[in-house]
Amino acid sequence: MATSTPNYGTATTITITLASLASSTVASGVGRQSNAVDNTSDLAVDSHVGGKINTGTTTANLSIEIWAFGSYDGTSFAGGAGSTDAGLTLVPTIKFLLRPIFTIWVPDTTARVYTWGPCSVAQAFGGAMPRKWGIWVLNSSGAALNATPGNHELKYTPIKFTST
């Protein structure tokens, strides 16, 4: 009888500019989207996504929301997202066209590093990977994120199965 075992690929950086990302209210939804990850070449059955986010000055006991967006046809993305690292404003009625991945609860503190993940991308999309997907971050911490680009990181690890 064949046995399936997970085959974890190499952790790969996803491009997203989080340095100095301004704080926004949930209602105004001014956030940042990553480059899209193309799963048509990886053919991963899942990907674990995670990273680190570093807050800046004193925050206001709120949150940083992390959402996934996908494409049903390889070119059109949910919520008006695109395929490149860019600012993206999603008011609450539009934000819910994306899939929630993780929420970081931010206490009233200064310059804290939050390491999050791994989170399943396939699970966010009902168990199946989209052709292309990406991450959208909404900083509602009450202050801009840390200004140093190297203090933030977003990576994914593709997962396949090997039969033996």
Backbone torsions as a table, in degrees:
resi	resn	phi	psi	omega
1	MET	NA	135.3	-179.7
2	ALA	-73.5	146.5	177.4
3	THR	-117.7	132.2	176.9
4	SER	-99.5	131.2	177.0
5	THR	-127.6	146.2	179.8
6	PRO	-68.3	143.0	177.5
7	ASN	-121.8	103.2	-177.2
8	TYR	-84.7	127.1	177.4
9	GLY	-78.6	-171.0	179.8
10	THR	-80.3	133.8	174.7
11	ALA	-62.5	126.2	-173.7
12	THR	-122.4	134.7	179.7
13	THR	-70.5	137.1	172.4
14	ILE	-103.8	129.6	-178.3
15	THR	-76.0	121.4	172.9
16	ILE	-154.6	134.0	-178.1
17	THR	-94.2	99.0	-179.5
18	LEU	-101.1	-14.4	179.7
19	ALA	-58.3	127.7	178.1
20	SER	63.9	18.2	177.4
21	LEU	-59.4	119.1	-177.1
22	ALA	-64.6	151.8	174.0
23	SER	-76.2	142.4	-179.6
24	SER	-136.1	152.2	174.4
25	THR	-76.8	157.2	177.0
26	VAL	-60.2	-35.7	-178.0
27	ALA	-67.4	-37.2	-178.8
28	SER	-85.4	-27.6	169.8
29	GLY	62.7	34.9	179.1
30	VAL	-84.4	107.1	-177.3
31	GLY	-131.0	-162.2	-177.9
32	ARG	-135.7	134.7	176.7
33	GLN	-105.3	152.2	178.1
34	SER	-88.2	173.1	165.3
35	ASN	-61.2	151.2	175.3
36	ALA	-78.0	143.3	174.8
37	VAL	-95.7	128.7	-177.8
38	ASP	-94.2	108.2	-179.2
39	ASN	-89.4	0.0	-179.5
40	THR	-71.9	-19.7	175.9
41	SER	-99.0	-38.7	177.3
42	ASP	-66.6	-40.2	-174.1
43	LEU	53.0	39.0	178.6
44	ALA	-73.2	143.5	176.1
45	VAL	-83.2	-16.7	174.5
46	ASP	-161.3	165.8	171.6
47	SER	-142.0	138.0	171.5
48	HIS	-93.2	132.3	179.2
49	VAL	-120.8	145.0	178.7
50	GLY	-172.3	-177.4	179.3
51	GLY	170.5	-156.0	177.3
52	LYS	-140.4	143.5	177.5
53	ILE	-130.9	133.1	-177.8
54	ASN	-112.7	120.8	178.8
55	THR	-75.3	163.5	-179.1
56	GLY	-97.8	-119.5	-177.6
57	THR	-73.7	-173.2	-176.1
58	THR	-52.4	130.5	-177.8
59	THR	-102.7	175.8	-171.1
60	ALA	-116.5	34.6	174.2
61	ASN	58.0	51.9	-179.9
62	LEU	-124.1	-129.0	-174.1
63	SER	-151.6	165.7	168.5
64	ILE	-123.9	120.7	-176.8
65	GLU	-101.2	139.2	179.9
66	ILE	-123.1	122.8	-175.2
67	TRP	-125.4	154.9	174.6
68	ALA	-108.9	141.2	171.2
69	PHE	-120.2	151.8	-177.9
70	GLY	-137.9	175.6	178.7
71	SER	-125.3	131.1	178.8
72	TYR	-84.3	-18.7	-177.1
73	ASP	-128.7	3.2	179.6
74	GLY	91.3	-8.5	179.5
75	THR	-130.5	-31.7	-179.7
76	SER	-97.3	133.6	-177.4
77	PHE	-116.3	145.8	-179.9
78	ALA	-60.2	144.8	174.0
79	GLY	70.1	10.3	-178.7
80	GLY	83.1	10.7	176.7
81	ALA	-65.6	163.2	177.8
82	GLY	-122.2	-164.3	-176.0
83	SER	-101.6	1.5	-177.0
84	THR	-125.7	157.2	176.2
85	ASP	-57.4	117.3	-176.6
86	ALA	-163.9	162.9	171.8
87	GLY	-68.4	144.2	179.3
88	LEU	-147.6	120.1	178.8
89	THR	-98.9	123.4	179.7
90	LEU	-130.0	106.1	174.8
91	VAL	-67.9	159.5	-173.5
92	PRO	-50.8	-37.6	-179.0
93	THR	-67.3	-29.4	177.8
94	ILE	-87.1	-36.1	-178.7
95	LYS	-53.9	-35.2	-176.4
96	PHE	-76.9	5.6	168.1
97	LEU	-81.9	-14.4	175.2
98	LEU	-92.4	178.7	-178.4
99	ARG	-114.9	127.3	178.2
100	PRO	-67.7	135.3	178.9
101	ILE	-109.1	-50.8	-174.1
102	PHE	-161.8	148.7	172.6
103	THR	-124.4	128.7	175.6
104	ILE	-99.7	117.7	176.3
105	TRP	-84.4	123.5	-173.2
106	VAL	-107.5	112.0	177.2
107	PRO	-74.4	174.2	-179.8
108	ASP	-75.3	90.0	-176.7
109	THR	-152.0	175.6	-178.4
110	THR	-121.3	139.2	170.0
111	ALA	49.4	62.6	176.8
112	ARG	-110.6	139.7	176.5
113	VAL	-93.5	126.3	176.6
114	TYR	-109.6	113.4	175.7
115	THR	-98.3	125.4	-175.0
116	TRP	-129.3	162.2	178.9
117	GLY	97.2	178.0	4.0
118	PRO	-78.4	144.1	176.7
119	CYS	-121.8	139.2	-178.5
120	SER	-80.0	122.9	176.9
121	VAL	-72.1	-42.6	-179.8
122	ALA	-59.4	-41.2	-180.0
123	GLN	-61.7	-37.9	178.5
124	ALA	-62.0	-28.5	-178.4
125	PHE	-105.5	29.2	174.4
126	GLY	78.8	17.7	175.5
127	GLY	104.2	-6.7	179.8
128	ALA	-127.0	138.8	179.8
129	MET	-75.2	136.7	171.5
130	PRO	-74.8	163.0	177.9
131	ARG	-57.8	-45.8	178.4
132	LYS	-135.5	147.0	-178.8
133	TRP	-152.5	164.8	177.8
134	GLY	-157.5	-176.8	-176.3
135	ILE	-122.0	140.6	174.2
136	TRP	-121.1	132.7	-179.0
137	VAL	-117.6	130.3	175.2
138	LEU	-114.6	113.4	178.7
139	ASN	-90.6	105.9	175.9
140	SER	-116.9	36.2	-176.1
141	SER	-80.1	-14.3	-178.5
142	GLY	100.3	-6.8	178.5
143	ALA	-151.2	156.8	177.5
144	ALA	-62.5	150.3	176.1
145	LEU	-69.5	163.4	178.9
146	ASN	-50.4	142.1	-173.8
147	ALA	-82.8	-8.6	-177.3
148	THR	-89.2	117.0	-177.5
149	PRO	-54.8	-39.0	-178.0
150	GLY	-68.6	-8.3	179.1
151	ASN	-87.4	3.7	178.8
152	HIS	-127.9	148.5	-178.6
153	GLU	-152.9	141.9	174.5
154	LEU	-139.2	122.0	-178.1
155	LYS	-136.3	157.5	173.0
156	TYR	-133.1	151.1	176.7
157	THR	-123.2	112.3	178.6
158	PRO	-70.5	144.7	-179.5
159	ILE	-123.7	128.5	174.5
160	LYS	-125.0	173.4	176.7
161	PHE	-120.6	139.8	177.6
162	THR	-111.6	130.9	176.7
163	SER	-98.2	133.6	178.4
164	THR	-127.6	NA	NA
